[in-house]
Amino acid sequence: MKRDKDRPNQCLIGPCRFDWVQVFEPKLNKIKEPPVLEYGVVILLPKEDTEITVRAKEEIQQVKDMIKEIATDKFGKELPRGLNTPLKDGDKEGDNGEPGLYPGYWYMRVSAKDEYPPKVIDGARTPIGANAGWGSGDWGFVKVAFFAYDVKVNKGVSAGLRALQFTKHDSKLGGGGEVSVDDFDEHEMEANSQVDPEDPFA
């Protein structure tokens, strides 16, 4: 994980795997009241080291530490009971109280409002669209902004989607079985010589 020096609530997370990819066009979220158009993706962080995620446990701990830091800044050292956090244990937590949603992973849902579309790029830092062939199951990096909230009895930390970078293809989640990361070669990221000052991956 890489902290943003200029924006202390933002960080770059990865490599991680993506599911429920909705980053090219906003989708109506009917769970929220009132329903809102938003972009979103589920970030999957492997619990164990692989050829792609060589510091998996360290990455997860850094994300946990940052979430705690954001919460502490808002609520103080004595955090409220039942504090909601975006990072979930895929072996224990799932939708509607069902465990085992993402075995072997920690996961986090991140979203962005319709008026704040995330920047989406590939491994060469080239902006891409829905027809580029990237989607659920693929790997990459994501820029996230954490925010603490306190709404009546609902307190916690939420994760906002700023930008996403696809770097490796993999099988779609939920279909055709898992593909081992050992099937892939290591990927070395190369940055362009000129950096966009508004580029969240800079």
MIBAVEX-7677 format. One record per residue: x, y, z of N, C-alpha, C in turn; residue in one letter. Coordinates in Angstrom, 3 decimals. Example, Ala and Ser with C-alpha at 12.3 -4.5 7.8 and 13.67 -1.06 7.14 Angstrom:
MIBAVEX-7677
ATOM      nc1      nc2      nc3     cac1     cac2     cac3      cc1      cc2      cc3 res
ATOM   13.190   -5.690    7.800   12.300   -4.500    7.800   13.200   -3.300    7.800   A
ATOM   12.850   -2.250    7.080   13.670   -1.060    7.140   12.900    0.030    7.870   S
END
This chain:
MIBAVEX-7677
ATOM      nc1      nc2      nc3     cac1     cac2     cac3      cc1      cc2      cc3 res
ATOM    0.835   -1.198    0.000    0.000    0.000    0.000    0.870    1.248    0.000   M
ATOM    0.443    2.241   -0.772    1.196    3.493   -0.873    0.304    4.638   -0.437   K
ATOM    0.716    5.338    0.618   -0.048    6.482    1.114    0.172    7.692    0.218   R
ATOM   -0.868    8.510    0.081   -0.787    9.751   -0.676   -0.276   10.844    0.265   D
ATOM    0.893   11.403   -0.034    1.498   12.401    0.844    0.674   13.684    0.924   K
ATOM    0.011   14.049   -0.173   -0.759   15.291   -0.210   -2.193   15.118    0.302   D
ATOM   -2.705   13.882    0.252   -4.071   13.598    0.700   -4.002   12.446    1.694   R
ATOM   -3.885   12.738    2.970   -3.633   11.706    3.979   -4.725   10.645    4.113   P
ATOM   -5.918   10.899    3.571   -6.980    9.899    3.666   -7.015    8.983    2.448   N
ATOM   -6.058    9.160    1.506   -6.055    8.367    0.288   -4.823    7.476    0.208   Q
ATOM   -5.000    6.344   -0.483   -3.886    5.418   -0.646   -4.078    4.592   -1.915   C
ATOM   -2.980    4.005   -2.383   -2.990    3.108   -3.531   -2.848    1.686   -3.009   L
ATOM   -3.824    0.833   -3.319   -3.852   -0.541   -2.816   -3.627   -1.508   -3.971   I
ATOM   -2.815   -2.544   -3.722   -2.615   -3.564   -4.735   -1.207   -4.148   -4.696   G
ATOM   -1.019   -5.195   -5.518   -1.976   -5.768   -6.440   -3.164   -6.411   -5.715   P
ATOM   -4.329   -6.300   -6.329   -5.528   -6.911   -5.780   -6.394   -7.400   -6.940   C
ATOM   -7.372   -8.222   -6.607   -8.267   -8.755   -7.634   -9.592   -8.010   -7.553   R
ATOM  -10.310   -7.942   -8.672  -11.544   -7.171   -8.720  -12.763   -8.052   -8.996   F
ATOM  -13.880   -7.704   -8.371  -15.156   -8.362   -8.644  -16.240   -7.297   -8.705   D
ATOM  -17.370   -7.642   -9.299  -18.481   -6.700   -9.447  -17.976   -5.369   -9.984   W
ATOM  -17.267   -5.444  -11.109  -16.662   -4.260  -11.705  -17.722   -3.391  -12.387   V
ATOM  -17.908   -2.199  -11.856  -18.846   -1.221  -12.422  -18.145    0.134  -12.433   Q
ATOM  -17.044    0.192  -13.198  -16.215    1.395  -13.192  -16.285    2.183  -14.493   V
ATOM  -16.929    1.615  -15.507  -17.015    2.302  -16.787  -18.300    3.111  -16.938   F
ATOM  -19.367    2.635  -16.316  -20.645    3.342  -16.334  -21.288    3.221  -14.960   E
ATOM  -21.972    4.265  -14.501  -22.627    4.171  -13.185  -23.839    3.243  -13.238   P
ATOM  -24.163    2.682  -12.098  -25.302    1.776  -11.978  -26.158    2.227  -10.803   K
ATOM  -27.461    2.042  -10.928  -28.369    2.454   -9.872  -28.246    1.525   -8.671   L
ATOM  -27.890    2.090   -7.523  -27.802    1.331   -6.273  -29.131    1.479   -5.542   N
ATOM  -29.943    0.423   -5.592  -31.280    0.469   -4.999  -31.267    0.215   -3.497   K
ATOM  -30.109   -0.218   -2.973  -30.010   -0.484   -1.535  -30.019    0.832   -0.761   I
ATOM  -29.390    1.850   -1.336  -29.330    3.144   -0.662  -30.676    3.856   -0.753   K
ATOM  -30.957    4.673    0.237  -32.224    5.403    0.306  -31.967    6.893    0.399   E
ATOM  -32.294    7.673   -0.651  -32.905    7.193   -1.902  -31.865    6.516   -2.797   P
ATOM  -32.318    5.716   -3.781  -31.388    5.058   -4.712  -30.538    6.089   -5.448   P
ATOM  -29.274    5.740   -5.686  -28.357    6.671   -6.345  -27.577    5.963   -7.447   V
ATOM  -27.201    6.731   -8.470  -26.309    6.223   -9.500  -24.879    6.302   -8.987   L
ATOM  -24.129    5.220   -9.119  -22.755    5.241   -8.649  -21.896    4.222   -9.374   E
ATOM  -20.591    4.455   -9.341  -19.595    3.517   -9.833  -19.164    2.652   -8.645   Y
ATOM  -18.631    1.466   -8.926  -18.184    0.646   -7.810  -17.398   -0.578   -8.244   G
ATOM  -16.712   -1.161   -7.284  -15.957   -2.385   -7.504  -15.699   -3.033   -6.142   V
ATOM  -15.565   -4.350   -6.128  -15.160   -5.065   -4.925  -13.683   -5.403   -5.061   V
ATOM  -12.887   -4.971   -4.088  -11.445   -5.223   -4.065  -11.187   -6.497   -3.261   I
ATOM  -10.432   -7.420   -3.833  -10.086   -8.660   -3.142   -8.591   -8.685   -2.846   L
ATOM   -8.246   -8.837   -1.575   -6.853   -8.892   -1.145   -6.530  -10.297   -0.645   L
ATOM   -5.679  -11.051   -1.364   -5.330  -12.408   -0.928   -4.721  -12.400    0.469   P
ATOM   -5.065  -13.419    1.253   -4.533  -13.507    2.614   -3.105  -14.025    2.648   K
ATOM   -2.718  -14.791    1.631   -1.383  -15.374    1.592   -0.598  -14.838    0.411   E
ATOM    0.732  -14.864    0.534    1.599  -14.399   -0.539    1.466  -15.281   -1.774   D
ATOM    1.539  -14.662   -2.949    1.548  -15.362   -4.226    2.603  -14.690   -5.097   T
ATOM    2.746  -15.139   -6.335    3.688  -14.489   -7.237    3.239  -13.077   -7.584   E
ATOM    1.940  -12.832   -7.491    1.417  -11.500   -7.784    1.421  -10.634   -6.537   I
ATOM    0.982  -11.190   -5.437    0.927  -10.438   -4.176    1.995  -10.987   -3.239   T
ATOM    3.203  -10.454   -3.362    4.339  -11.001   -2.627    4.408  -10.502   -1.189   V
ATOM    3.600   -9.494   -0.846    3.562   -8.989    0.530    2.105   -8.854    0.977   R
ATOM    1.357   -9.934    0.796   -0.085   -9.904    1.027   -0.443   -9.519    2.454   A
ATOM    0.164  -10.166    3.434   -0.167   -9.900    4.834    0.209   -8.472    5.237   K
ATOM    1.326   -8.006    4.721    1.755   -6.636    5.013    0.764   -5.634    4.424   E
ATOM    0.304   -5.902    3.202   -0.650   -5.020    2.537   -1.948   -4.928    3.333   E
ATOM   -2.447   -6.076    3.763   -3.697   -6.115    4.528   -3.550   -5.364    5.846   I
ATOM   -2.422   -5.561    6.531   -2.210   -4.888    7.805   -2.134   -3.378    7.627   Q
ATOM   -1.518   -2.926    6.544   -1.427   -1.493    6.285   -2.806   -0.890    6.028   Q
ATOM   -3.667   -1.625    5.320   -5.029   -1.149    5.080   -5.791   -1.080    6.396   V
ATOM   -5.650   -2.110    7.227   -6.304   -2.121    8.540   -5.832   -0.936    9.388   K
ATOM   -4.531   -0.694    9.378   -3.972    0.405   10.174   -4.508    1.752    9.705   D
ATOM   -4.634    1.918    8.393   -5.117    3.195    7.873   -6.583    3.411    8.227   M
ATOM   -7.391    2.355    8.133   -8.800    2.463    8.513   -8.925    2.834    9.988   I
ATOM   -8.110    2.219   10.830   -8.131    2.529   12.260   -7.701    3.965   12.506   K
ATOM   -6.709    4.425   11.748   -6.226    5.799   11.889   -7.325    6.807   11.529   E
ATOM   -8.036    6.537   10.434   -9.130    7.414   10.014  -10.232    7.434   11.074   I
ATOM  -10.531    6.267   11.632  -11.564    6.167   12.668  -11.144    6.880   13.941   A
ATOM   -9.877    6.732   14.313   -9.370    7.365   15.530   -9.377    8.888   15.411   T
ATOM   -9.039    9.389   14.231   -9.076   10.839   14.009  -10.483   11.395   14.203   D
ATOM  -11.489   10.591   13.891  -12.880   11.032   13.983  -13.461   10.820   15.378   K
ATOM  -13.214    9.647   15.960  -13.893    9.266   17.199  -12.999    9.226   18.433   F
ATOM  -11.688    9.378   18.257  -10.782    9.274   19.384  -10.294    7.849   19.581   G
ATOM   -9.425    7.661   20.560   -8.819    6.347   20.783   -9.842    5.299   21.208   K
ATOM  -10.884    5.730   21.952  -11.941    4.797   22.349  -12.977    4.745   21.233   E
ATOM  -12.828    3.796   20.329  -13.733    3.702   19.190  -15.107    3.193   19.607   L
ATOM  -16.168    3.684   18.961  -17.528    3.242   19.312  -17.711    1.746   19.088   P
ATOM  -18.546    1.130   19.907  -18.873   -0.276   19.703  -19.677   -0.432   18.421   R
ATOM  -19.436   -1.517   17.727  -20.176   -1.769   16.502  -19.775   -0.876   15.350   G
ATOM  -18.558   -0.335   15.413  -18.078    0.551   14.357  -18.022   -0.207   13.029   L
ATOM  -18.630    0.357   11.997  -18.623   -0.264   10.675  -17.322    0.064    9.945   N
ATOM  -16.696   -0.950    9.374  -15.489   -0.733    8.585  -15.659   -1.412    7.226   T
ATOM  -15.008   -0.883    6.183  -15.213   -1.432    4.838  -14.500   -2.749    4.574   P
ATOM  -13.433   -3.056    5.331  -12.652   -4.269    5.083  -13.308   -5.464    5.782   L
ATOM  -13.629   -6.496    4.988  -14.327   -7.672    5.513  -13.500   -8.938    5.278   K
ATOM  -13.678   -9.908    6.173  -13.008  -11.203    6.063  -13.829  -12.108    5.148   D
ATOM  -13.290  -12.419    3.974  -14.020  -13.223    2.994  -14.314  -14.639    3.412   G
ATOM  -13.612  -15.147    4.439  -13.895  -16.486    4.964  -15.016  -16.463    5.995   D
ATOM  -15.313  -15.288    6.547  -16.280  -15.209    7.645  -17.489  -14.338    7.333   K
ATOM  -17.324  -13.347    6.475  -18.388  -12.372    6.250  -18.862  -12.369    4.800   E
ATOM  -20.166  -12.207    4.632  -20.743  -12.156    3.297  -22.030  -11.370    3.306   G
ATOM  -22.727  -11.375    2.195  -23.992  -10.668    2.111  -25.079  -11.418    2.866   D
ATOM  -25.986  -10.657    3.458  -27.127  -11.237    4.169  -26.710  -12.215    5.260   N
ATOM  -25.550  -11.962    5.875  -25.102  -12.798    6.980  -24.533  -14.139    6.568   G
ATOM  -24.373  -14.375    5.261  -23.835  -15.651    4.798  -22.308  -15.592    4.768   E
ATOM  -21.625  -16.541    5.432  -20.159  -16.520    5.460  -19.555  -17.096    4.183   P
ATOM  -18.266  -16.903    4.031  -17.551  -17.530    2.928  -17.812  -16.920    1.574   G
ATOM  -18.024  -15.610    1.514  -18.292  -14.961    0.235  -17.059  -14.979   -0.665   L
ATOM  -15.870  -14.732   -0.074  -14.618  -14.736   -0.821  -13.550  -15.489   -0.022   Y
ATOM  -13.610  -16.815   -0.001  -12.617  -17.601    0.762  -11.192  -17.293    0.323   P
ATOM  -10.303  -17.104    1.300   -8.908  -16.830    1.003   -8.585  -15.377    0.765   G
ATOM   -9.605  -14.510    0.881   -9.399  -13.083    0.643   -9.979  -12.234    1.769   Y
ATOM   -9.413  -11.051    1.949  -10.109   -9.939    2.582  -10.734   -9.151    1.438   W
ATOM  -11.890   -8.551    1.654  -12.515   -7.811    0.555  -13.099   -6.494    1.046   Y
ATOM  -13.271   -5.588    0.087  -13.757   -4.260    0.419  -14.531   -3.701   -0.777   M
ATOM  -15.728   -3.211   -0.520  -16.526   -2.573   -1.568  -16.208   -1.076   -1.563   R
ATOM  -15.889   -0.545   -2.730  -15.612    0.886   -2.849  -16.501    1.457   -3.950   V
ATOM  -16.926    2.689   -3.769  -17.844    3.283   -4.739  -17.556    4.770   -4.922   S
ATOM  -18.107    5.324   -5.997  -17.976    6.750   -6.296  -19.303    7.241   -6.854   A
ATOM  -19.691    8.440   -6.478  -20.931    9.002   -6.971  -20.862    9.246   -8.473   K
ATOM  -22.044    9.298   -9.082  -22.164    9.489  -10.525  -21.387   10.707  -11.018   D
ATOM  -21.373   11.782  -10.220  -20.708   13.005  -10.648  -19.189   12.965  -10.470   E
ATOM  -18.669   11.879   -9.876  -17.221   11.742   -9.682  -16.731   10.425  -10.276   Y
ATOM  -16.760   10.285  -11.604  -16.333    9.024  -12.226  -14.859    8.738  -11.959   P
ATOM  -14.508    7.494  -11.650  -13.110    7.154  -11.393  -12.296    7.131  -12.678   P
ATOM  -11.025    7.448  -12.565  -10.119    7.290  -13.706   -9.797    5.806  -13.829   K
ATOM   -9.863    5.254  -15.050   -9.586    3.833  -15.280   -8.508    3.727  -16.353   V
ATOM   -7.407    3.044  -16.021   -6.274    2.918  -16.930   -5.787    1.476  -16.982   I
ATOM   -4.899    1.184  -17.944   -4.301   -0.141  -18.033   -2.867   -0.096  -17.511   D
ATOM   -2.118   -1.178  -17.701   -0.762   -1.260  -17.184    0.189   -0.253  -17.782   G
ATOM   -0.141    0.273  -18.976    0.684    1.291  -19.611    0.226    2.696  -19.240   A
ATOM   -0.713    2.787  -18.284   -1.281    4.053  -17.794   -2.087    4.775  -18.879   R
ATOM   -2.664    3.976  -19.785   -3.499    4.513  -20.853   -4.963    4.432  -20.436   T
ATOM   -5.719    5.522  -20.508   -7.146    5.474  -20.169   -7.879    4.458  -21.040   P
ATOM   -8.767    3.677  -20.440   -9.492    2.635  -21.165  -10.982    2.725  -20.876   I
ATOM  -11.763    2.084  -21.757  -13.205    2.033  -21.600  -13.689    0.601  -21.468   G
ATOM  -15.002    0.422  -21.490  -15.607   -0.884  -21.270  -15.241   -1.900  -22.342   A
ATOM  -14.892   -1.419  -23.543  -14.571   -2.329  -24.646  -13.123   -2.794  -24.643   N
ATOM  -12.363   -2.471  -23.598  -10.949   -2.841  -23.533  -10.731   -4.288  -23.106   A
ATOM  -11.788   -4.956  -22.652  -11.666   -6.368  -22.312  -11.314   -6.673  -20.874   G
ATOM  -11.361   -5.670  -20.008  -11.058   -5.889  -18.586  -12.345   -5.988  -17.787   W
ATOM  -12.285   -6.752  -16.677  -13.497   -6.864  -15.877  -13.325   -7.722  -14.645   G
ATOM  -14.404   -8.333  -14.203  -14.423   -9.139  -12.985  -13.413  -10.273  -13.055   S
ATOM  -12.674  -10.457  -11.949  -11.674  -11.511  -11.865  -10.272  -11.045  -12.185   G
ATOM  -10.147   -9.926  -12.889   -8.823   -9.421  -13.260   -8.134   -8.738  -12.078   D
ATOM   -6.842   -8.465  -12.251   -6.004   -7.916  -11.187   -5.538   -6.498  -11.518   W
ATOM   -5.166   -5.772  -10.472   -4.623   -4.448  -10.684   -4.428   -3.687   -9.394   G
ATOM   -4.491   -2.364   -9.506   -4.297   -1.465   -8.373   -5.486   -0.513   -8.292   F
ATOM   -5.772   -0.018   -7.106   -6.914    0.876   -6.934   -6.563    2.006   -5.982   V
ATOM   -6.986    3.216   -6.337   -6.793    4.388   -5.468   -8.076    4.580   -4.671   K
ATOM   -7.946    4.580   -3.349   -9.096    4.630   -2.448   -8.982    5.822   -1.505   V
ATOM  -10.105    6.436   -1.213  -10.170    7.502   -0.211  -11.055    7.022    0.932   A
ATOM  -10.537    7.078    2.153  -11.294    6.649    3.327  -11.921    7.857    4.024   F
ATOM  -13.169    7.686    4.479  -13.884    8.742    5.184  -14.608    8.164    6.397   F
ATOM  -14.499    8.837    7.523  -15.264    8.438    8.699  -16.618    9.139    8.671   A
ATOM  -17.653    8.474    9.161  -18.992    9.075    9.185  -19.672    8.800   10.524   Y
ATOM  -20.579    9.684   10.878  -21.334    9.574   12.128  -22.747   10.070   11.849   D
ATOM  -23.650    9.146   11.518  -25.031    9.478   11.175  -25.963    8.784   12.165   V
ATOM  -26.466    9.559   13.134  -27.343    9.030   14.187  -26.638    7.877   14.899   K
ATOM  -27.185    6.658   14.836  -26.556    5.528   15.526  -25.597    4.775   14.599   V
ATOM  -25.466    5.243   13.382  -24.624    4.570   12.392  -23.268    5.260   12.307   N
ATOM  -22.234    4.581   12.779  -20.878    5.144   12.798  -19.917    4.190   12.107   K
ATOM  -18.946    4.763   11.390  -17.976    3.894   10.748  -17.049    4.606    9.800   G
ATOM  -16.397    3.806    8.954  -15.478    4.306    7.941  -15.925    3.747    6.599   V
ATOM  -15.993    4.603    5.595  -16.368    4.166    4.256  -15.183    4.328    3.309   S
ATOM  -15.251    3.655    2.163  -14.168    3.690    1.187  -14.688    4.214   -0.142   A
ATOM  -14.085    5.297   -0.625  -14.478    5.890   -1.892  -13.516    5.512   -3.002   G
ATOM  -14.056    5.281   -4.180  -13.250    4.897   -5.344  -12.760    6.137   -6.078   L
ATOM  -11.435    6.262   -6.226  -10.843    7.394   -6.957  -10.368    6.982   -8.349   R
ATOM   -9.690    5.839   -8.438   -9.149    5.405   -9.727   -8.813    3.923   -9.659   A
ATOM   -8.699    3.305  -10.842   -8.432    1.870  -10.902   -7.527    1.585  -12.091   L
ATOM   -6.569    0.686  -11.870   -5.645    0.294  -12.923   -5.674   -1.223  -13.087   Q
ATOM   -5.988   -1.688  -14.296   -5.957   -3.116  -14.601   -4.563   -3.503  -15.084   F
ATOM   -4.033   -4.630  -14.575   -2.692   -5.059  -14.979   -2.605   -6.513  -15.417   T
ATOM   -3.516   -7.388  -14.949   -3.436   -8.808  -15.303   -4.829   -9.396  -15.484   K
ATOM   -4.986  -10.210  -16.531   -6.246  -10.915  -16.735   -6.285  -12.174  -15.877   H
ATOM   -7.490  -12.570  -15.492   -7.711  -13.826  -14.771   -9.132  -14.270  -15.084   D
ATOM   -9.483  -15.481  -14.649  -10.825  -15.990  -14.929  -11.870  -15.205  -14.160   S
ATOM  -13.077  -15.134  -14.702  -14.159  -14.452  -14.011  -14.483  -15.176  -12.721   K
ATOM  -14.755  -14.430  -11.686  -15.092  -15.025  -10.405  -16.496  -15.619  -10.468   L
ATOM  -16.653  -16.791   -9.841  -17.962  -17.427   -9.795  -18.256  -18.308  -10.986   G
ATOM  -17.321  -18.461  -11.900  -17.582  -19.292  -13.064  -16.316  -19.910  -13.608   G
ATOM  -16.370  -21.213  -13.905  -15.243  -21.884  -14.534  -14.113  -22.234  -13.598   G
ATOM  -14.299  -22.062  -12.285  -13.266  -22.410  -11.335  -12.162  -21.377  -11.259   G
ATOM  -11.321  -21.521  -10.277  -10.234  -20.580  -10.060   -9.046  -20.901  -10.960   E
ATOM   -8.326  -19.876  -11.341   -7.081  -20.022  -12.076   -5.948  -19.627  -11.147   V
ATOM   -4.943  -20.474  -11.045   -3.839  -20.204  -10.135   -3.025  -19.016  -10.616   S
ATOM   -2.583  -18.192   -9.670   -1.718  -17.057  -10.029   -0.354  -17.558  -10.497   V
ATOM   -0.044  -18.828  -10.197    1.231  -19.375  -10.632    1.289  -19.536  -12.154   D
ATOM    0.134  -19.419  -12.831    0.103  -19.508  -14.286    0.661  -18.261  -14.952   D
ATOM    0.864  -17.196  -14.172    1.266  -15.913  -14.736    2.722  -15.587  -14.431   F
ATOM    3.321  -14.793  -15.325    4.648  -14.252  -15.075    4.520  -13.021  -14.210   D
ATOM    5.590  -12.666  -13.518    5.579  -11.445  -12.722    5.437  -10.236  -13.631   E
ATOM    4.709   -9.230  -13.143    4.432   -8.044  -13.947    5.167   -6.849  -13.364   H
ATOM    5.978   -6.210  -14.184    6.708   -5.022  -13.734    6.032   -3.799  -14.308   E
ATOM    5.625   -2.872  -13.435    4.949   -1.662  -13.881    5.976   -0.664  -14.416   M
ATOM    5.648   -0.029  -15.528    6.497    0.999  -16.102    5.706    2.287  -16.197   E
ATOM    6.249    3.349  -15.630    5.572    4.642  -15.648    6.024    5.444  -16.862   A
ATOM    5.110    6.263  -17.375    5.461    7.161  -18.467    6.438    8.222  -17.969   N
ATOM    7.252    8.771  -18.872    8.246    9.768  -18.465    7.577   11.062  -18.026   S
ATOM    6.405   11.380  -18.620    5.686   12.576  -18.238    4.475   12.190  -17.415   Q
ATOM    4.320   12.798  -16.265    3.257   12.438  -15.345    2.207   13.535  -15.289   V
ATOM    0.955   13.146  -15.457   -0.161   14.072  -15.354   -0.300   14.500  -13.897   D
ATOM   -0.240   15.791  -13.576   -0.339   16.232  -12.179   -1.678   15.868  -11.536   P
ATOM   -2.712   15.610  -12.358   -4.011   15.213  -11.835   -4.171   13.702  -11.801   E
ATOM   -3.115   12.989  -12.195   -3.182   11.537  -12.245   -3.128   10.963  -10.837   D
ATOM   -4.178   10.271  -10.369   -4.182    9.737   -9.004   -3.165    8.631   -8.794   P
ATOM   -2.599    8.099   -9.878   -1.591    7.062   -9.732   -0.178    7.635   -9.712   F
ATOM   -0.065    8.941   -9.868    1.262    9.566   -9.894    1.937    9.462   -8.536   A
END
